[in-house]
Amino acid sequence: MSNKLSFKLFCIEKYADKHHIPGHEVFQLFETKGILQMLDEDYEILHGHGFDYIYM
């Protein structure tokens, strides 16, 4: 469970850094758009890829 949480936090932080927006805004965006759920459901597939792959 903590691996999935760490992965979601990593994605939020990377997205926030790339777009120069606060992490809490990215969290709300990801939650609203269903991205957090997708990251949770597809964790096994996505966690081995780099952020550039995930970001596409």
N, C-alpha and C positions, 0 to 999 in steps of 0.2 A: 504493500500500500504506500509506503513512504517513497518508493522509487517513482511511482506514478505522480505523486505530489511534487517531488523534486523536479521531475521532467516538465510538469505544467508550469512550475515557477520559472524554470530555465527559459521556456518558450515565451512566457510573459515578459521576463526581463530583457531577453534579446529583442523582442518586438518593440518594447518601450524604448530601448537604447537606439534602435535603428530609426525609429520615427520621432525621437525626442519628445515623448509624451510620458506622463506619470504612469507608473505601474498600476495604480488603482483604476485608472481610466482604461488601460488595456484589459485588466481583469473584467471590468464591466462589459466591454466590447466583446471579449471572448465568451463571456457568459451569455450575453444577449444573442449572439450569433450561433451559439451551440458549439463553439470551438473547444471549450473545456471538455464537454462531453465526448466530442470526437477524439480529442487527445487521450482521454481516458480509455475509450473503446478500442482505439487503434494503437495503443501504447506499444504492444509487442512488435508491430510493424515499424513504427516511427522512431522509437528511441535509439535505434542503431544508426540512423542516418544523421547527417549534419544538418545544422539549422537552415542552410541554404536550400536543401532539398525539401524540408518541411515548409519553409516559407513560400515556396512556389505555389 
